[in-house]
Amino acid sequence: MKYSKAVIEVIGCCVASKNERKKLNQRAFVAFYNRTPEEAFELWEYCAPLIEKKTHPKHLFWSLMFMKLYVPIDCLSIMLDTCVPTLTRWIWLWIETIANRHVEVIHWTRRYRNAPNDIWCMVTVDGTDFRIAEPTPFSKQWKSPKGKGAAVKYEVAISIYSGDIVWVYGPHEGSKHDYKILKEKLMKMLDKDEMVEADAGYGLPGKGGIANDGIVRSKNDYQSEEEKHDKSVLRARHETVNHRFKTWGILKQDFRNQKELHMYVFYAIAVMTQMSIDNGDVLFGFQPETLTKQERYY
């Protein structure tokens, strides 16, 4: 069945308020779903055709509310007046479907967008950690040096010249060194003589210093005060993306579900974050009109 944008918005309001006559303002809508009505409609149009089972827009809103609020599933079941098995089935089906779209939405080649022809450093790269419940049996491999407990880590690369998310890779154990993760895949994907901007976390393991391999540019690798300032802006912009990830309760809180499911959550949220960037919610320092509009994904 085909749904209009207006109908999708009404269904979203009904799911949140349990009152088909009550319309939520955009601020309240975003508070429940972390998506505007327009973004929710685009997500429905993009992903619903991929779900073989007969789905309904309320199933999408269930999954968005679950990720945004991340209350215990029994509480959410009462809030939505839906049994736990039905709620769980549709939530994870939608999360997995959105996550699987990352191969179309997040493109490594998009680092070239808006980049000068003679440039040799086009992305910032960093590892971002998310807390999980302590695995059983206990293993110190999951302990993150950035926090006090167990975590999973993902590598994220952001285009310097367009602000696109162009690469995500993980999950990895929280203790795994950022530079080791970089060497596994991303380093092999760089063009000849291409480098990446990174922070002090990319010091060579066991060396206590920044990787001096001709690939990683550290925050201390600059020729002028202006370049030093520009590099600090790039690092701050990258942290903005990490902040956007953690506006979702499921990535901000300790992840209570099986850690194997965390990958689907992170990739789904990365996809939605990039879709927002494509629709004009660009990172600071960019103007929507200066970027080449991404073609529709469907």
C-alpha positions in Angstrom: 0.0 0.0 0.0 1.2 3.5 -0.9 1.3 6.1 1.9 1.6 9.8 1.4 3.9 12.0 3.5 0.9 13.5 5.3 -0.4 10.0 6.2 3.0 8.9 7.4 3.1 12.0 9.7 -0.3 11.2 11.1 0.6 7.6 11.8 3.8 8.8 13.6 1.7 11.2 15.7 -0.8 8.4 16.5 1.9 6.0 17.6 3.4 8.5 20.0 0.3 10.1 21.4 -2.2 7.2 21.1 -4.7 9.9 19.8 -5.4 10.0 16.1 -6.7 13.6 16.5 -3.6 14.9 18.2 -0.9 16.4 15.9 2.6 16.7 17.3 4.7 19.7 16.5 8.0 19.0 14.9 10.0 19.3 18.1 7.8 16.7 19.8 7.9 14.5 16.8 11.7 14.6 16.7 11.8 14.0 20.5 10.1 10.6 20.0 11.7 9.5 16.7 14.9 11.6 16.1 13.5 12.1 12.6 11.4 14.9 11.1 8.2 13.9 9.4 9.9 14.4 6.0 12.9 12.3 7.0 10.5 9.5 8.3 8.7 9.6 5.0 11.9 9.3 3.0 13.0 6.4 5.2 9.7 4.6 4.7 9.9 5.1 0.9 13.5 3.9 0.8 13.3 0.8 3.0 9.7 -0.5 3.1 10.0 -2.2 -0.4 12.9 -4.3 0.9 10.8 -5.9 3.6 9.2 -9.1 2.3 6.7 -9.3 5.1 3.6 -7.1 5.0 4.8 -4.1 7.0 3.1 -0.9 8.2 4.5 2.6 8.9 3.8 2.0 12.6 6.5 -0.7 12.5 9.1 1.9 11.3 8.0 4.3 14.1 8.3 1.5 16.7 11.9 0.9 15.7 12.8 4.6 15.7 11.2 5.1 19.1 13.1 2.1 20.4 16.4 3.5 19.2 15.7 7.0 20.3 14.3 6.3 23.8 15.9 2.9 24.5 13.6 2.1 27.4 13.3 -1.6 28.4 11.2 -3.5 25.8 8.6 -4.4 28.4 8.0 -0.8 29.1 7.9 0.0 25.4 5.4 -2.8 25.0 3.1 -1.1 27.5 3.6 2.3 26.0 2.7 1.0 22.5 0.0 -1.5 23.7 1.7 -4.2 21.7 3.0 -7.6 22.8 6.7 -8.0 23.3 7.2 -10.8 20.6 5.5 -8.7 17.9 7.3 -5.5 18.9 10.7 -7.2 19.0 10.2 -8.9 15.6 9.3 -5.7 13.8 11.8 -3.5 15.5 14.8 -5.7 14.6 13.5 -6.4 11.1 13.4 -2.6 10.4 16.7 -1.9 12.1 18.5 -4.6 10.1 16.8 -3.4 6.9 18.0 0.2 7.4 21.5 -1.0 8.4 21.9 -3.0 5.2 21.3 0.2 3.1 24.8 1.5 4.2 26.4 0.1 1.1 24.3 2.5 -1.0 24.2 5.5 1.3 27.8 5.6 2.7 30.3 5.7 -0.2 34.1 5.8 0.1 34.2 7.6 -3.3 32.2 10.5 -2.0 35.4 11.8 -0.3 36.1 13.3 -3.8 33.0 15.5 -3.7 34.0 19.2 -3.7 37.7 18.2 -3.2 40.3 20.1 -5.3 42.0 18.1 -8.0 45.5 18.3 -6.5 44.5 17.4 -2.9 46.1 14.5 -1.1 44.3 14.5 2.2 40.5 14.2 1.9 39.2 12.6 5.1 39.4 12.8 8.9 39.3 9.4 10.6 38.6 8.4 14.2 37.5 5.6 16.3 34.3 6.0 18.3 33.3 3.9 21.3 29.9 2.8 22.6 29.3 1.2 25.9 27.9 -2.3 26.2 26.9 -4.6 29.0 29.9 -6.4 30.5 30.3 -9.6 28.4 30.2 -13.1 30.0 32.7 -14.5 30.6 34.6 -11.4 31.5 37.3 -10.3 29.1 39.5 -7.2 29.4 39.6 -7.1 25.6 36.3 -5.3 25.6 37.4 -2.6 28.1 37.7 0.8 26.4 40.5 3.1 27.4 38.1 6.0 26.9 35.6 4.8 29.5 35.3 2.7 32.6 33.7 -0.4 31.2 33.2 -2.6 28.2 32.6 -1.1 24.8 32.6 -1.7 21.1 34.5 0.5 18.7 33.8 1.6 15.1 36.1 3.4 12.7 34.4 6.4 11.0 35.8 8.6 8.2 34.4 12.0 7.3 35.0 13.9 4.1 37.0 17.1 4.7 35.4 18.9 1.7 31.8 17.9 1.9 31.2 16.6 5.4 29.8 13.3 4.2 30.2 10.1 6.2 32.3 8.1 3.7 33.4 5.1 5.7 32.2 3.1 8.7 33.9 -0.1 9.9 33.3 -2.3 12.9 32.5 -3.4 15.4 35.8 -4.0 17.2 36.7 -4.8 20.8 36.9 -1.7 22.9 40.6 -2.1 23.6 41.7 -2.5 20.0 44.1 0.2 18.9 42.8 2.8 16.4 45.9 2.4 14.3 45.5 -1.4 14.1 42.0 -0.9 12.8 43.1 1.6 10.2 45.7 -0.8 8.9 43.1 -3.6 8.4 41.1 -2.0 5.6 41.0 1.7 5.2 44.8 2.1 4.7 44.6 -0.3 1.8 41.9 1.7 0.1 43.8 5.0 -0.1 45.0 6.4 -3.4 48.7 6.6 -4.0 50.3 9.2 -1.6 46.9 9.9 0.0 46.9 10.7 3.7 44.3 10.9 6.5 43.8 13.4 9.3 43.7 11.8 12.7 44.1 12.6 16.4 46.6 11.5 18.9 44.8 8.2 19.3 46.6 7.0 16.2 50.0 6.8 17.7 51.8 3.7 16.8 50.9 0.9 19.3 53.6 0.6 21.8 55.6 3.5 20.4 54.0 6.3 22.4 54.0 8.6 19.5 52.1 9.6 16.3 52.3 7.2 13.4 55.1 8.4 11.2 54.2 6.3 8.2 53.4 8.9 5.6 49.7 8.2 5.9 48.5 9.6 9.2 48.6 13.4 9.7 48.5 14.2 13.4 47.2 17.4 15.0 50.9 18.5 15.4 51.6 18.1 11.7 51.1 21.7 10.5 53.1 24.5 8.8 51.4 27.6 10.1 49.0 28.8 12.8 46.3 29.0 10.2 46.7 25.4 9.3 46.8 24.5 13.0 43.4 26.2 13.5 41.9 24.5 10.4 43.0 21.1 11.7 41.3 21.7 15.0 38.1 22.7 13.2 38.3 19.4 11.3 38.6 17.4 14.5 35.7 19.3 16.1 33.6 18.7 13.0 34.3 15.0 13.3 33.2 15.0 16.9 30.0 16.6 15.8 29.2 13.4 13.9 29.9 11.3 17.0 27.6 13.6 18.9 24.8 13.0 16.3 25.2 9.3 16.8 24.7 9.7 20.5 21.5 11.7 20.3 20.1 8.2 20.0 19.5 6.7 23.4 20.5 3.3 22.2 24.1 4.5 21.5 24.3 6.8 24.5 23.3 4.3 27.1 24.9 0.9 27.9 23.7 -1.5 25.2 21.6 -4.1 26.9 20.8 -6.4 24.0 23.2 -9.0 22.6 26.4 -7.3 21.6 26.1 -9.0 18.1 23.1 -6.8 17.4 25.0 -3.6 18.1 26.4 -3.6 14.6 22.9 -3.3 13.1 22.0 -0.4 15.3 25.2 1.5 14.6 25.0 1.0 10.8 21.3 2.0 10.8 22.0 5.2 12.7 25.0 6.0 10.4 22.7 5.6 7.4 20.1 7.9 8.8 22.7 10.4 9.8 24.1 10.5 6.3 20.6 10.8 4.8 20.0 13.9 7.0 23.3 15.4 5.7 22.2 14.7 2.1 18.9 16.5 2.8 20.6 19.7 4.1 21.4 19.0 7.7 25.1 19.5 6.9 28.0 19.7 9.4 29.1 23.2 10.5 31.3 25.0 8.0 29.3 23.8 5.0 26.3 25.4 3.3 23.8 23.1 1.6 23.8 25.1 -1.6 27.6 24.5 -2.0 27.2 20.8 -2.1 26.2 18.6 -5.1 22.9 17.2 -4.2 22.9 13.4 -3.6 20.7 11.5 -6.1 17.8 9.8 -4.5 18.6 6.3 -3.2 15.5 4.8 -4.8 
